[in-house]
Amino acid sequence: MPVAPDKTKLYPNENIKTVCYIKNLPPKPNVEIGDYTYYSDNTNSPENFYERIQHHYEFLGDKLIIGRFCALAEGVTFIMNGANHRMDGITTYPFNIFGGGWEKVTPAVEQLPFKGDTVIGNDVWIGQNVTILPGVKIGDGAIIAANATITKNVEPYAIVGGNPARLIKKRFSAEMIELLLKLQWWNWDEQKIFDQLELLVSVNDIATVKKLLAK
């Protein structure tokens, strides 16, 4: 009897061609995806996920890192550091990209705003048409409401929404969140996850999490 879907398949359920495991797409420089993280798209093929990563230029070196067991809905857009314009002059207009002599003011990489890597934790649910700006860090277990624009870091197990996104509420108490960050169920082996599935999807009390930590 299987204890998990085949994480090496692009489509873990061959009957559902709108959901794919992103890690099994052809590798892309500076993109790291964890096991079981999926992208769902009912309008276009989910195999076009990389089109959702915009202004991502290898020479800049910024990475998009997404953890394990994340759920990414249709239309999520990652804006990477290549979208940034130089901002230390009178104008932000990017003259250099049009040539015709204007290339004489091509900025050095260090003159451009650089926010660092974009990092999505584990077990993060990102709703439909969310936009994530460069350098944002989203903590484990967070939920991002549909149509949100993420301009700053999101704490673990927070629910955020809006434009710009703001905290709606924390999913659990501070004590519960601390325990869950220690538990890190997403790093369990497949057999242990299978054995505890019922608890993972239905139980959120501190006593149960403490018991799981003790196992």
Disulfide bonds with the S-S distance in Angstrom:
none
